Amino acid sequence: MAILAINGGEKALRKDYTSLFHWPIVTDEDIAAVVDVLKAGSMSGSEISKVFEKEYAAWNGTKYALSTANGTAGLSAAFWACGIGAGDEVIAPTMTYWASCAAVIRLGAAINFADIDEELNIDPDDIEHRIGPRTKAIIVVNYGAQPAEWGKIRAIADRYGLKIIEDNSHAQGALYKGRMCGTFGDIACASLMSGKSLAIGEGGMITTDNRELYERCVAYGFYERTGVASNYNKADAQITDPYLQKFRGLPIGGVKYRINQTCSAMGRVQLKHYPERMAEIDKAMNYYCDLIEDIPGVKPIRPARGSGTTKGGWYAAKGLFSEEFAARVSPAKFVAALNAEGLFSWIGANPALHLHPLFHEMDFFNQGKPTVIAFGQRDVRQGKGALPQVESILPRVFNIPWFKHFDKEAIEEYAAAFHKVAENIDEIK
Ligand SMILES: *Cc1c(COP(=O)(O)O)cnc(C)c1O
């Protein structure tokens, strides 16, 4: 029987595999594109960004795309565009990065957090009973690049006339039943910051087929696109709505969400190579998951093969230990043993937001009461125990190495290291 590295045995992984994980892949092509922007002094313009938007929209399959300074900015514009305002409610998954929903507080709205399912996405069966008279929208995240249950969620939204804001920050290029994520919400936003699957520096992209929502986003944070010329733009109005036109020249949100064009230039290059890089990641990650999936109680989170649903670039790939597995060995100790073998992993994902004081106590408008109950909305705050699934699931989530290259031998070594620990669970103290 092999001795675990955590008990002084030999490490299962001894080679330097860092090059398999390096991301984004930056070549001379990216560098030349960025240097061109710098030499032209056009960092603050929009011409390159507009080309990037056209290419992104064509690739993603939406009528409109609008680049943003970051993903958070895009979501902030989208919330206002969808008509969320003081006293309204939105439904959002409790387990996500804060930017998926935090900016609705700034609009005076409250968040009714829904539980997650075992794929770490919003539980489609925990949405409908949360809908009240002031509910305006559902925020849906394709969490960890796993497409949400779009069929069920869209049916609920349509039945109640709710808008869906899709946070596609994890799943650029992922498919749900053959259709690309970023097209399921009435409006979708993606972060394109350097850690994400499609990584362009700092940036984001709003996508939609809805002209009205597109124009409202432009009016909210892109004064330079409202039809008033400045040093940095020609007067090319992208707003046709007469009400929004009234405010031409100034942003309705009082914010400026324009992206730096060095990022758009890099984005164009990254996007061009993305399908091919995504295909290699998909092959590598599925191979690794195939190799560890036969371990009882170990379940990589991924779409069923042949279902037409895919994970795109596999951002933040995760797996779930079963309850029986977690009863046998502490998940934290199990991953500590993996780490000792040289396989980097950790337990958990984003902490549950429904427990955070920001969504309970914060008085953004200085009214002497928490913003989430300050505008006549129901009190939808939830404490410990209210969302039992996230509390049960989160301590059993483990992180899977994010292979960017299909190196068969290396992947097999990683899987062997996992098997070594799994086969010697009783040695873990
Ligand atoms: C990264 C991320 C964002 C925010 O994007 P930034 O570009 O970092 O502002 C929003 N939602 C989710 C789910 C994210 O992971």
The ligand as a Gaussian input file, in Angstrom:
#p B3LYP/6-31G(d) Opt

LIG

0 1
 C      -15.947000      37.849000     -11.957000
 C      -17.401000      37.902000     -11.758000
 C      -18.164000      39.084000     -11.857000
 C      -17.555000      40.464000     -11.893000
 O      -16.761000      40.746000     -12.895000
 P      -15.550000      41.799000     -12.798000
 O      -15.076000      41.841000     -14.206000
 O      -14.556000      41.227000     -11.848000
 O      -16.121000      43.084000     -12.351000
 C      -19.530000      38.999000     -11.793000
 N      -20.146000      37.834000     -11.590000
 C      -19.464000      36.686000     -11.436000
 C      -20.229000      35.425000     -11.227000
 C      -18.078000      36.684000     -11.492000
 O      -17.410000      35.551000     -11.302000

